[in-house]
Amino acid sequence: MDEAGQPLGPTKAVDLDLLSVDELKERIEALKAEITACEKAIENKGDAKSAADAMFNLGKS
């Protein structure tokens, strides 16, 4: 997340050469957190789709 609490987008280019080692480590942690949030959202969407599929297929064989 950036300073405004907005998720970092894949198009937000940063010149990594301008960052210190500590800033690079912080960026890595932020990106890992964003990846984890994306993976969780994917999992939740899959769970919702499975539930909907199950509901609509109840009476069918």
N, C-alpha and C positions, 0 to 999 in steps of 0.2 A: 504494500500500500504506500501511496505517496503521502506527503505532509498533510494533504487535505482529506485523507482517508479514502481516496479513490484507488481502485486496483490498478496496478501497473499493466499497461497494455503491451502487446508484443511489438507495437510500432513506436514505443517510447525509446528512442535511441539515446544512449548515454556514451560519452567518450570515456571508456574504462581507463584509459591512460591518465585521466585527470583525477581519478579517485585514489585515495590512500588504501593501504592494505586493510585497515579497519573498516573503511567505507565499502570496500569490495566484499568483505565478510558479511557486513550488514545487508548488502544487496543480495547476496546469496541466500541468506536466511529469509529475507522478504520474498524472494522468488520461490523458495521451497514452500513457504506458507501459502503462497498463491497457487502453486501446483497442488498442494494438499486440498485446498478449498475447491479447486476445479475437479479433482478426483472425487471428492465427496458429492459435489453437485451432479456429476455423471452417475454416481452410484444411486443417488436419490431419484434421479430421473428414470433410471432403469427399474428401480423398485416401484415407482408410480406406474410405469408402463406395464410391468408384470401384474400389478394389482388390477389395473383397468382391463388388461387382456383376460385375466381370470374372471372378472365380473361379467364381461360380455360373452364369455364362452361357457357360462354355468350350465345352461340347458343343452348344450351341444355335445355330441359324442365324437 
